[in-house]
């Protein structure tokens, strides 16, 4: 082709028009609602369209690949108000079906999930009430949803029972505390919940920023009570979580990560690769370098704000956190509200797994 000062440059005079079929391009298909009968039908059809719809379809394919890979250990990271937004049972389903093997979450998400698991409800915000009136009435607002303070008081009673029984000689960390809460729910509560499912399936639940949560405040208040009574306080060490997570991942053949939102849970989970590399390179430990082979992220945060929640997997490859696609890495990212994307993707994959198990 000619370039430079060619007077026909850009006019298309000498274009060589290819046949897309010969070039093996994948054709799109109209989304025909008359052929849609299941969630999986819808998601597969969306995957043959464009824009975010195609991302949803690709996401289901990646989650299915993780679920079917028997040697893949899937870590799910959770940020945002997912349990207040009533997505908790979807997360519990992923644990119950053996797809998710570890959870990394914000503390608030687990605290509000404990409210749900204990049988309490969240409520629609009546917009006639402003935020001052909500505060005075004991209603905590999360966007368009209310968490009554009485709910948090109720679950504090559950946490208090667990902490009262805690041996002060045992150093606490988030995965130990969450397992104890899950055990209590399994033995005393009929309803379903994330921590209950995690306990019953032996899935560790890590909360890296534990003090940034209602349960963290409950822990702090309990220790102040112990100190006032002259009793030994419960010591807390977050590095027990870090090393438990790392040692668990080191035992796995392949790793996958399923991220909702971003924030601390996402980065804490992703830094496993650099942590192992640094232990090998700086610490002289004889360790295999491990990275995530699969990744699925549902988050509407754009890249151009510069925050971690919006950074793509390609960026994380440069940090040694993910296996590049050229070496077998398989990733999908969906830029949509997780209350829309999560039910569609998980619903479709569960249907696929159920269909093939018959």
C-alpha positions in Angstrom: 0.0 0.0 0.0 1.2 3.5 -0.7 1.8 6.1 2.0 3.3 9.5 2.4 2.4 12.1 -0.2 0.1 9.8 -2.3 -2.7 12.1 -3.4 -5.2 9.3 -2.7 -4.1 8.7 0.9 -7.1 7.9 3.1 -9.6 7.9 0.2 -9.9 4.1 0.0 -9.1 3.9 -3.7 -6.6 1.1 -3.2 -8.2 -0.8 -0.3 -8.2 -4.6 -0.5 -11.7 -5.5 0.7 -11.6 -8.8 2.7 -14.2 -11.4 3.2 -14.9 -11.6 7.0 -15.9 -15.3 6.7 -12.6 -16.1 5.0 -10.8 -14.1 7.7 -12.6 -16.3 10.2 -14.2 -13.3 12.0 -17.0 -14.2 14.4 -20.4 -12.9 13.3 -22.8 -11.3 15.8 -26.4 -12.4 16.1 -29.6 -10.5 16.9 -30.9 -11.1 20.4 -34.2 -12.8 19.6 -36.3 -12.8 22.8 -38.6 -15.5 21.3 -35.8 -18.0 21.6 -35.0 -17.0 25.3 -36.3 -19.5 27.9 -33.7 -19.5 30.6 -31.1 -17.2 32.2 -28.4 -19.1 30.3 -30.2 -18.6 27.0 -30.3 -14.9 27.7 -26.6 -14.6 28.7 -25.4 -16.7 25.8 -27.5 -14.5 23.4 -26.1 -11.4 25.0 -22.6 -12.8 24.4 -23.3 -12.7 20.7 -24.2 -9.0 20.8 -22.0 -6.0 21.6 -20.9 -3.6 24.3 -21.7 -4.6 27.9 -24.0 -7.4 26.8 -21.0 -9.2 25.1 -19.0 -8.6 28.3 -21.7 -10.4 30.3 -21.5 -13.4 27.9 -17.8 -13.5 28.1 -17.9 -13.3 31.9 -20.1 -16.4 32.1 -17.7 -18.3 29.9 -14.7 -17.5 32.2 -16.6 -18.3 35.4 -17.7 -21.6 33.8 -14.1 -22.4 32.8 -13.0 -21.8 36.4 -15.9 -23.9 37.8 -15.1 -26.8 35.5 -11.4 -26.7 36.1 -11.0 -29.2 38.9 -7.5 -28.0 39.7 -8.5 -24.4 40.0 -8.8 -22.8 43.4 -11.3 -19.8 43.1 -11.0 -16.8 45.3 -13.9 -14.4 45.4 -13.3 -10.8 46.5 -16.2 -8.6 47.6 -16.5 -4.9 48.0 -19.5 -2.5 48.0 -22.8 -3.0 49.7 -23.6 -6.4 48.2 -25.3 -7.9 51.2 -27.4 -4.8 51.8 -28.3 -5.0 48.1 -29.5 -8.6 48.8 -26.9 -10.4 46.7 -25.8 -12.6 49.7 -27.6 -15.7 48.7 -25.8 -15.7 45.3 -22.5 -15.6 47.1 -23.7 -18.4 49.4 -24.7 -20.5 46.3 -21.2 -20.2 44.8 -19.8 -21.5 48.1 -22.5 -24.2 48.4 -21.8 -25.5 44.9 -18.1 -25.7 45.6 -17.2 -23.1 43.0 -15.7 -20.5 45.4 -13.0 -21.9 47.7 -12.0 -18.7 49.6 -13.7 -15.3 50.3 -12.0 -12.0 50.8 -14.4 -9.2 51.8 -14.9 -5.8 53.3 -15.9 -6.1 57.0 -19.1 -4.1 56.3 -20.3 -6.5 53.7 -19.8 -9.4 56.1 -21.5 -7.5 59.0 -24.6 -6.7 56.8 -24.6 -10.3 55.6 -24.6 -11.5 59.2 -27.8 -9.3 59.7 -29.4 -11.2 56.8 -28.2 -14.6 57.9 -29.6 -13.9 61.4 -33.1 -13.4 60.0 -33.3 -9.6 60.0 -34.3 -7.5 57.1 -33.1 -4.4 55.2 -35.7 -1.9 54.0 -36.4 0.4 51.1 -35.6 4.0 51.9 -38.7 6.2 52.1 -37.4 9.4 50.4 -39.7 11.5 52.4 -37.3 11.0 55.3 -34.1 13.1 55.0 -30.8 11.9 56.5 -31.1 13.9 59.7 -34.5 12.3 60.3 -33.1 8.9 59.4 -30.3 9.3 62.0 -32.7 10.3 64.7 -34.9 7.3 64.0 -32.0 4.9 64.0 -32.0 4.1 60.3 -28.6 3.9 58.6 -28.9 4.7 54.8 -26.9 2.8 52.2 -27.9 4.6 48.9 -31.5 3.6 48.5 -31.7 1.0 51.3 -31.9 1.2 55.1 -30.1 -0.8 57.8 -31.9 -0.3 61.1 -29.5 0.2 64.0 -31.6 -2.4 65.9 -30.2 -5.0 63.4 -26.7 -4.1 64.2 -27.4 -4.3 68.0 -28.9 -7.7 67.4 -25.9 -9.1 65.6 -23.5 -7.5 68.2 -25.2 -9.9 70.6 -24.1 -12.8 68.5 -20.5 -11.5 68.2 -20.4 -10.9 71.9 -21.3 -14.5 72.7 -18.4 -15.7 70.5 -15.9 -13.2 71.9 -17.0 -14.0 75.5 -16.1 -17.7 74.8 -12.8 -16.8 73.1 -9.6 -18.0 74.8 -7.5 -14.9 75.4 -4.3 -17.1 74.8 -5.4 -17.6 71.2 -4.5 -14.7 68.9 -7.4 -13.7 66.7 -7.6 -12.8 63.1 -10.5 -12.4 60.7 -10.7 -15.9 59.2 -10.7 -17.4 62.7 -13.4 -15.0 63.9 -15.5 -15.5 60.7 -15.3 -19.3 61.1 -16.5 -19.0 64.7 -19.4 -16.9 63.6 -20.2 -19.4 60.8 -20.1 -22.2 63.3 -22.6 -20.4 65.6 -25.0 -19.8 62.6 -24.7 -23.4 61.5 -25.7 -24.6 65.0 -28.3 -22.0 66.0 -29.9 -20.4 62.9 -32.1 -22.2 60.3 -31.7 -19.6 57.5 -28.9 -19.4 54.9 -26.0 -17.0 55.0 -22.5 -16.5 53.6 -20.6 -17.2 56.8 -22.8 -20.3 57.5 -22.2 -21.7 54.1 -18.5 -20.9 54.4 -18.2 -22.8 57.7 -20.1 -25.8 56.4 -17.9 -26.0 53.2 -14.7 -25.2 55.1 -14.2 -22.0 53.1 -12.0 -19.4 54.8 -13.4 -15.8 54.9 -10.8 -13.1 55.2 -11.5 -9.4 56.0 -8.1 -7.6 55.5 -9.4 -4.2 56.8 -11.2 -5.8 59.8 -11.2 -2.6 62.0 -13.1 -0.8 59.2 -16.4 -2.6 60.0 -19.2 -3.0 62.5 -17.7 -6.3 63.6 -14.3 -4.6 64.1 -16.0 -2.0 66.3 -17.7 -4.8 68.3 -14.3 -6.4 68.8 -12.8 -3.2 70.0 -15.6 -2.5 72.4 -15.5 -6.0 73.7 -11.7 -5.6 74.5 -12.4 -2.4 76.3 -15.0 -4.2 78.4 -12.5 -6.9 79.2 -9.9 -4.3 80.2 -12.3 -2.5 82.4 -13.1 -5.8 84.2 -9.4 -6.6 84.6 -9.5 -9.5 82.2 -6.9 -10.2 79.5 -7.8 -8.6 76.1 -7.9 -10.7 72.9 -4.9 -10.0 70.7 -5.5 -9.5 67.0 -2.8 -10.2 64.3 -3.8 -9.5 60.6 -0.6 -11.2 59.4 -2.1 -14.5 60.4 -4.7 -13.9 57.6 -2.0 -12.9 55.1 0.1 -16.0 55.7 -2.8 -18.4 55.9 -4.1 -17.1 52.6 -0.6 -17.4 51.0 0.1 -20.9 52.3 -3.3 -22.0 51.1 -2.8 -20.7 47.6 0.7 -22.1 47.4 -0.8 -25.6 47.7 -3.0 -25.1 44.6 -2.3 -26.1 41.0 -4.1 -23.2 39.4 -5.7 -20.0 40.9 -8.8 -18.0 39.8 -10.2 -14.8 41.1 -13.8 -13.6 40.9 -13.9 -9.9 41.9 -17.0 -7.8 42.7 -16.0 -4.1 43.0 -12.4 -3.5 44.0 -10.9 -1.9 47.0 -8.8 -3.6 49.7 -10.3 -7.1 49.1 -9.2 -7.1 45.4 -5.7 -5.8 46.0 -5.1 -7.9 49.1 -6.0 -11.0 47.1 -4.0 -10.0 44.0 -0.8 -9.2 46.0 -0.3 -12.9 46.6 1.8 -13.2 43.5 4.2 -10.3 44.4 4.3 -11.5 48.0 5.5 -15.0 47.0 8.0 -13.5 44.5 9.5 -11.2 47.1 9.7 -14.0 49.6 11.7 -15.9 46.9 13.8 -13.0 45.6 14.4 -11.0 48.8 13.9 -13.6 51.4 15.7 -16.5 49.7 12.8 -18.9 50.2 12.6 -21.8 47.8 9.0 -21.1 46.5 7.2 -21.7 43.2 6.1 -18.4 41.6 2.4 -18.5 41.4 -0.1 -16.1 39.7 -3.8 -16.1 38.9 -4.7 -18.1 35.8 -8.3 -16.9 35.6 -9.9 -13.6 36.4 -13.4 -12.3 36.3 -14.3 -8.7 37.5 -17.7 -7.0 37.7 -17.3 -3.3 38.5 -18.4 -0.1 36.7 -15.4 1.9 37.8 -13.6 3.4 34.7 -9.9 3.2 34.2 -9.4 6.9 33.7 -10.0 7.8 37.3 -6.7 6.1 38.2 -8.1 4.0 41.1 -7.4 0.4 41.7 -11.1 -0.5 41.4 -11.0 0.5 37.7 -7.6 -1.0 36.8 -7.8 -3.8 34.2 -6.2 -7.2 34.5 -3.6 -6.2 31.9 -2.2 -3.7 34.3 -2.0 -6.3 37.0 0.0 -8.5 34.7 2.8 -5.9 34.9 2.9 -6.5 38.7 3.3 -10.2 38.4 -0.2 -10.9 39.7 -1.7 -12.7 36.6 -0.6 -15.1 34.0 -0.6 -13.3 30.6 -3.1 -14.5 28.0 -0.3 -15.6 25.8 0.7 -18.1 28.5 -2.8 -19.4 29.1 -4.4 -16.6 31.2 -8.2 -16.3 30.7 -9.9 -13.1 31.9 -13.2 -11.2 31.5 -14.3 -7.8 32.8 -17.8 -6.5 33.0 -18.4 -2.7 33.5 -21.8 -2.8 35.1 -23.5 -2.6 38.5 -22.9 -5.9 40.2 -26.6 -6.2 41.2 -27.2 -6.6 37.5 -24.2 -8.5 36.4 -23.7 -10.9 39.2 -27.2 -12.6 39.1 -27.0 -12.9 35.3 -23.5 -14.4 35.2 -23.9 -16.8 38.2 -27.4 -17.8 37.2 -26.3 -18.8 33.7 -23.3 -20.7 34.9 -25.3 -22.6 37.6 -27.7 -23.6 34.9 -24.9 -24.9 32.7 -23.4 -26.9 35.5 -26.8 -28.4 36.5 -27.6 -29.3 32.9 -24.3 -31.2 32.4 -24.6 -33.0 35.7 -27.8 -34.8 34.6 
